[in-house]
Amino acid sequence: MRPLIADGDEVLVDTSAYRHSTPCTDDIVVTRHPYQRDETIIKRVAAVDENGALQLIGLNPDESTDSRTFGSVSPDKLVGRVTSRFQ
């Protein structure tokens, strides 16, 4: 099965989406990787805890590195919400 977003696809990101609100479960977000500073990643929000930390899951969970591996992600690492993708 082809992943929702594949290498080479382009996405449109709303960088102001979370200035005054928190992400919702199932939002697809762009965030800075928690341990690799030069890398941004695209993940689905699985949960938001009471402190605002995000549990993220890959769009292809069987092949993804996500919160199951690197833990929750701080909201200050968010770049924005994916609004569209282009092939």
C-alpha positions, 0 to 999 in steps of 0.5 A, spaced: 500 500 500 502 506 498 503 511 504 499 517 504 505 522 503 510 519 499 517 521 498 517 527 493 510 529 494 509 536 496 505 539 502 502 545 504 503 547 511 499 552 515 504 555 520 499 559 523 494 554 525 497 553 532 498 560 534 492 560 538 490 553 539 492 546 540 492 540 535 487 535 535 487 528 534 488 526 527 491 532 525 497 531 520 502 536 523 509 538 521 514 538 526 522 538 528 524 531 530 525 531 537 533 529 536 535 530 529 535 538 529 536 539 522 530 534 520 522 535 520 517 530 520 510 529 518 506 525 523 499 524 525 497 527 532 495 520 536 493 524 542 495 531 546 496 530 554 494 535 559 501 538 558 500 539 551 505 534 549 504 531 543 503 523 541 505 522 534 504 516 530 507 515 523 502 515 517 505 508 515 505 506 522 508 499 520 514 503 517 515 509 521 519 512 527 514 516 531 512 517 539 513 509 540 520 510 539 522 517 541 516 519 546 512 525 546 513 531 542 513 538 545 508 543 542 514 548 541 517 543 536 511 544 531 512 547 524 504 547 522 498 543 520 498 540 513 493 542 509 494 539 502 498 535 499 501 535 491 504 529 488 
